[in-house]
Amino acid sequence: MASSSSRKACFQCEDSNSTQFRNGWRLRSGHFAQLCNRCSSLYEEGRFCDTYHSNDDGWRDCESCGKLVHCGCIASFHAYMLLDFGGVICMECSKVNFILARKRCLYSETQIGIGEPQGDDTRPIQIDPQYWPRVTDQELQQIARKTNSVVIPLFEKLLSVSDADHKLARLVIPKKCAEAFFPKITTPHGCPLKIQDTEGKEWEFQFHFWPNSGSKMYVLEGLRDYMVSVQWQAGDIVTFYRIEPEKKLVMGLRKTCASVSPYEVSA
């Protein structure tokens, strides 16, 4: 019978009573640190250093999400990446950035300014450049993190004075944008439309159109509560996104530094 001194023990906590040991990080000898169930679970879940090294030096903030990362530790070398311009980024943010960058690249090359055809029309709808979304990777990453989805920017609009009127509580949607990205409506009454904000809360508005000189003016109504919650005003920029693959609409607001006078932004 083997002596008790020869029994396998956890590399970290030295527990020898575990029924199963799993590989941890690679040691300089080429072998892997053998960890008990508890320690291996902490290691695999990325909580090893939080548990055992919380008082050690070497902790740095992720440049993207602000999460603390233990740098220079062999147990967490796989949990972060060094940035070209200095600093570190955790692997979760790195993966999100890669997905967003790839999606944005594909979107810029094949989608920007182009909406889906409506009805029997097979031609793509060209969106005017003034409505093209100007969204940073950081903004997209924050929205993607909160919605836990891949988010594609669709279009944006500078809010006019009438768009920001809380009594009217409605937003005029540019015709081509409405027909490219919103549900197709055939009657002026339109339909209720659920839209999620960038914090993950769902709102229900009324989407309809007004006949206008042989054309249509598309309007999103019932926005008062949302307007108050985000404090939107003339000169702010509202941006619409789509969650993939669910194709759910998301609406966000980019604030401006100062309010805009009625003479600076027309309806």
MARPAPA-509529 format. One line per field, with one value per residue (C-alpha): residue in three letters; x, y, z. Coordinates in nm, 3 decimals. Example, Ala and Ser with C-alpha at 12.3 -4.5 7.8 and 13.67 -1.06 7.14 Angstrom:
! residues 2
lumse	[ALA|SER]
u	[1.230|1.367]
v	[-0.450|-0.106]
w	[0.780|0.714]
This chain:
! residues 267
lumse	[MET|ALA|SER|SER|SER|SER|ARG|LYS|ALA|CYS|PHE|GLN|CYS|GLU|ASP|SER|ASN|SER|THR|GLN|PHE|ARG|ASN|GLY|TRP|ARG|LEU|ARG|SER|GLY|HIS|PHE|ALA|GLN|LEU|CYS|ASN|ARG|CYS|SER|SER|LEU|TYR|GLU|GLU|GLY|ARG|PHE|CYS|ASP|THR|TYR|HIS|SER|ASN|ASP|ASP|GLY|TRP|ARG|ASP|CYS|GLU|SER|CYS|GLY|LYS|LEU|VAL|HIS|CYS|GLY|CYS|ILE|ALA|SER|PHE|HIS|ALA|TYR|MET|LEU|LEU|ASP|PHE|GLY|GLY|VAL|ILE|CYS|MET|GLU|CYS|SER|LYS|VAL|ASN|PHE|ILE|LEU|ALA|ARG|LYS|ARG|CYS|LEU|TYR|SER|GLU|THR|GLN|ILE|GLY|ILE|GLY|GLU|PRO|GLN|GLY|ASP|ASP|THR|ARG|PRO|ILE|GLN|ILE|ASP|PRO|GLN|TYR|TRP|PRO|ARG|VAL|THR|ASP|GLN|GLU|LEU|GLN|GLN|ILE|ALA|ARG|LYS|THR|ASN|SER|VAL|VAL|ILE|PRO|LEU|PHE|GLU|LYS|LEU|LEU|SER|VAL|SER|ASP|ALA|ASP|HIS|LYS|LEU|ALA|ARG|LEU|VAL|ILE|PRO|LYS|LYS|CYS|ALA|GLU|ALA|PHE|PHE|PRO|LYS|ILE|THR|THR|PRO|HIS|GLY|CYS|PRO|LEU|LYS|ILE|GLN|ASP|THR|GLU|GLY|LYS|GLU|TRP|GLU|PHE|GLN|PHE|HIS|PHE|TRP|PRO|ASN|SER|GLY|SER|LYS|MET|TYR|VAL|LEU|GLU|GLY|LEU|ARG|ASP|TYR|MET|VAL|SER|VAL|GLN|TRP|GLN|ALA|GLY|ASP|ILE|VAL|THR|PHE|TYR|ARG|ILE|GLU|PRO|GLU|LYS|LYS|LEU|VAL|MET|GLY|LEU|ARG|LYS|THR|CYS|ALA|SER|VAL|SER|PRO|TYR|GLU|VAL|SER|ALA]
u	[0.000|0.134|0.225|0.010|0.302|0.280|-0.086|-0.161|-0.238|-0.378|-0.103|-0.275|-0.455|-0.269|-0.595|-0.534|-0.889|-1.029|-1.162|-1.056|-0.778|-0.775|-0.508|-0.451|-0.177|0.143|0.447|0.804|0.873|0.626|0.371|0.037|-0.048|-0.287|-0.586|-0.864|-1.226|-1.273|-0.949|-0.987|-1.342|-1.218|-0.942|-1.172|-1.429|-1.164|-1.201|-0.878|-0.680|-0.983|-0.990|-0.623|-0.433|-0.664|-0.402|-0.111|0.042|-0.008|-0.379|-0.473|-0.797|-0.925|-0.913|-1.255|-1.482|-1.275|-1.266|-0.957|-0.713|-0.420|-0.125|0.204|0.049|0.093|-0.257|-0.419|-0.192|-0.473|-0.728|-0.602|-0.420|-0.170|-0.283|-0.061|-0.099|-0.038|-0.267|-0.452|-0.791|-0.967|-1.039|-1.417|-1.385|-1.128|-1.371|-1.655|-1.431|-1.334|-1.698|-1.800|-1.507|-1.591|-1.961|-1.883|-1.643|-1.904|-2.169|-1.952|-1.869|-2.211|-2.480|-2.407|-2.665|-2.858|-3.185|-3.393|-3.636|-4.004|-4.285|-4.229|-3.952|-3.621|-3.405|-3.219|-3.316|-3.037|-3.017|-2.905|-2.553|-2.678|-2.858|-2.568|-2.486|-2.169|-2.115|-1.786|-1.666|-1.686|-2.052|-2.135|-1.951|-2.144|-2.477|-2.379|-2.275|-2.604|-2.822|-2.598|-2.632|-2.460|-2.587|-2.585|-2.627|-2.896|-2.935|-2.927|-3.114|-3.039|-3.341|-3.528|-3.719|-4.049|-3.890|-3.796|-4.140|-4.266|-4.624|-4.612|-4.408|-4.331|-4.038|-4.052|-3.864|-3.695|-3.901|-3.624|-3.505|-3.857|-3.913|-3.572|-3.562|-3.907|-4.199|-4.398|-4.731|-5.003|-5.257|-5.207|-5.306|-4.994|-4.912|-4.771|-4.395|-4.180|-3.834|-3.565|-3.347|-2.972|-3.017|-3.221|-3.565|-3.847|-4.086|-4.398|-4.469|-4.712|-4.561|-4.776|-4.765|-4.941|-5.027|-4.821|-4.852|-4.868|-4.595|-4.580|-4.445|-4.355|-4.395|-4.317|-4.559|-4.604|-4.245|-4.308|-4.197|-3.887|-3.809|-3.826|-3.616|-3.326|-3.380|-3.363|-3.363|-3.321|-2.971|-2.928|-2.883|-3.111|-2.965|-3.147|-2.984|-3.088|-3.010|-2.896|-3.020|-3.352|-3.381|-3.520|-3.501|-3.297|-3.302|-3.034|-2.960|-2.630|-2.638|-2.494|-2.300|-2.563|-2.922|-2.996|-3.207|-3.516|-3.330|-3.044|-3.238|-3.536|-3.824]
v	[0.000|0.343|0.566|0.870|1.095|0.971|1.058|1.321|1.667|1.980|2.212|2.515|2.417|2.087|1.902|1.530|1.416|1.514|1.222|1.378|1.611|1.818|2.001|2.366|2.585|2.450|2.447|2.521|2.149|2.097|1.926|2.075|2.186|1.927|2.093|1.957|1.995|2.328|2.488|2.357|2.494|2.836|2.821|2.720|2.985|3.260|3.320|3.161|3.483|3.659|3.387|3.323|3.631|3.918|4.082|4.032|4.297|4.305|4.384|4.616|4.747|4.614|4.913|4.822|4.719|4.819|4.467|4.395|4.151|3.987|4.043|3.861|3.561|3.220|3.121|3.406|3.456|3.329|3.575|3.894|4.042|4.325|4.619|4.776|5.122|5.001|4.856|4.526|4.396|4.094|3.801|3.852|4.205|4.089|3.830|4.084|4.334|4.074|3.986|4.351|4.441|4.156|4.249|4.615|4.529|4.317|4.579|4.861|4.668|4.530|4.697|5.056|5.280|4.981|4.850|4.546|4.567|4.594|4.385|4.264|4.516|4.330|4.643|4.732|5.064|5.321|5.527|5.890|5.938|6.186|5.894|5.650|5.538|5.679|5.449|5.374|5.025|5.114|5.215|4.896|4.686|4.843|4.780|4.426|4.354|4.480|4.305|3.995|3.994|4.099|4.449|4.600|4.980|5.069|5.447|5.762|6.092|6.435|6.532|6.838|7.073|6.903|6.560|6.678|6.821|6.620|6.725|6.569|6.277|6.145|6.095|6.137|5.846|5.923|5.753|5.538|5.433|5.337|5.132|4.969|4.869|4.892|4.651|4.702|4.878|4.916|5.133|5.474|5.332|5.118|4.881|4.866|4.827|4.697|4.849|4.781|5.060|5.027|4.942|4.634|4.775|4.712|4.988|4.976|5.258|5.309|5.301|5.448|5.687|5.999|6.035|6.329|6.465|6.122|5.993|5.886|6.037|5.768|5.843|5.667|5.787|5.741|5.826|6.062|5.828|5.729|6.095|6.181|5.882|5.970|6.349|6.385|6.726|6.891|6.835|6.494|6.197|5.895|5.574|5.256|4.914|4.558|4.258|3.955|3.697|3.789|4.109|4.298|4.678|4.874|5.252|5.460|5.828|6.011|6.331|6.661|6.902|7.176|7.218|7.344|7.649|7.621|7.801|7.551|7.231|7.230|6.985]
w	[0.000|-0.090|0.202|0.280|0.181|-0.179|-0.220|-0.486|-0.348|-0.506|-0.632|-0.478|-0.158|-0.102|-0.048|-0.096|-0.032|-0.371|-0.573|-0.900|-1.011|-1.332|-1.526|-1.446|-1.595|-1.749|-1.522|-1.627|-1.609|-1.892|-1.673|-1.570|-1.218|-1.074|-0.911|-0.692|-0.796|-0.620|-0.741|-1.096|-1.109|-0.995|-1.256|-1.542|-1.447|-1.436|-1.060|-0.941|-0.889|-0.742|-0.475|-0.402|-0.523|-0.432|-0.207|-0.446|-0.672|-1.049|-1.078|-1.367|-1.512|-1.844|-2.081|-2.216|-1.928|-1.624|-1.483|-1.271|-1.434|-1.255|-1.486|-1.468|-1.296|-1.455|-1.345|-1.540|-1.841|-2.067|-1.923|-2.088|-2.387|-2.408|-2.621|-2.886|-2.733|-2.377|-2.115|-2.110|-2.217|-2.069|-2.300|-2.278|-2.417|-2.671|-2.808|-2.820|-2.999|-3.257|-3.329|-3.348|-3.571|-3.808|-3.813|-3.869|-4.151|-4.325|-4.260|-4.395|-4.709|-4.795|-4.585|-4.498|-4.656|-4.788|-4.650|-4.726|-5.021|-4.938|-5.083|-5.437|-5.499|-5.531|-5.538|-5.219|-5.062|-5.061|-4.741|-4.764|-4.623|-4.361|-4.192|-4.198|-3.841|-3.689|-3.395|-3.223|-3.137|-2.769|-2.799|-2.987|-2.731|-2.442|-2.614|-2.710|-2.351|-2.205|-2.463|-2.473|-2.851|-3.170|-3.253|-3.603|-3.640|-3.897|-3.917|-3.709|-3.709|-3.566|-3.356|-3.477|-3.248|-3.332|-3.272|-2.922|-2.834|-2.536|-2.605|-2.951|-2.817|-3.160|-3.394|-3.770|-3.928|-4.262|-4.534|-4.681|-4.335|-4.230|-4.545|-4.521|-4.156|-3.998|-4.043|-4.361|-4.298|-4.561|-4.376|-4.214|-3.875|-3.877|-3.593|-3.239|-3.243|-2.957|-2.942|-2.686|-2.549|-2.505|-2.137|-2.226|-2.136|-2.385|-2.491|-2.706|-2.951|-3.239|-3.586|-3.864|-4.158|-4.280|-4.652|-4.773|-5.130|-5.289|-5.059|-4.694|-4.375|-4.124|-3.754|-3.428|-3.160|-2.785|-2.695|-2.403|-2.124|-2.318|-2.395|-2.027|-1.922|-2.155|-2.141|-2.515|-2.673|-3.011|-3.146|-2.984|-3.215|-3.204|-3.345|-3.437|-3.424|-3.496|-3.277|-3.473|-3.540|-3.372|-3.584|-3.286|-3.306|-3.052|-3.004|-2.834|-2.783|-2.813|-2.611|-2.730|-2.516|-2.538|-2.644|-2.993|-3.066|-3.286|-3.563|-3.578|-3.641|-3.874|-3.844]
